[in-house]
Amino acid sequence: MKLKSWLVAGAMVVAAVAQAQEMSEEAIKDRIKPVGSVHVAGDEAQGEAAGGGGGGTRSGEVVYNNACVACHGAGVLGAPKMQVTADWQPRLDERGFDMLLENAINGYNAMPPKGTCGDCSDDEIKAAIEYMIEGI
């Protein structure tokens, strides 16, 4: 009985190896490609603004929505919430905008450098802060 099990297992291994050798690299890529993709309304315009189409600088709104909202939307670990004067005004009064920008670029407390937008330029980080404090 044990010999039969080993023969079946061996045959399966040989068959798998033979099949893998027969598949071209293109066939393998086709076999493992994603089944579908998700598109959310407005993503095309944001993709172009994010450099997907035009290669330009992302707006503060795009950076905020793609990277900052996770913490600044809910105030995670004391992050100042978007356009909440009580959260931002003391920071602006104490440190000023330039220091806030420097902290955002280099990291501060629980916030890593550039938050969750490691590929953002300094100007894009600045635009995101300006977007978050708009109207304050």
Secondary structure, 3 states (H helix, E strand, C coil): CHHHHHHHHHHHHHHHHHHHHHCCHHHHHHHHCCCCCCCCCCHHHHHHHCCCCCCCCCCHHHHHHHHHHHHHCCCHHHCCCCCCHHHHHHHHHHHHHHHHHHHHHHCECCECCCCCCCCCCHHHHHHHHHHHHCCC
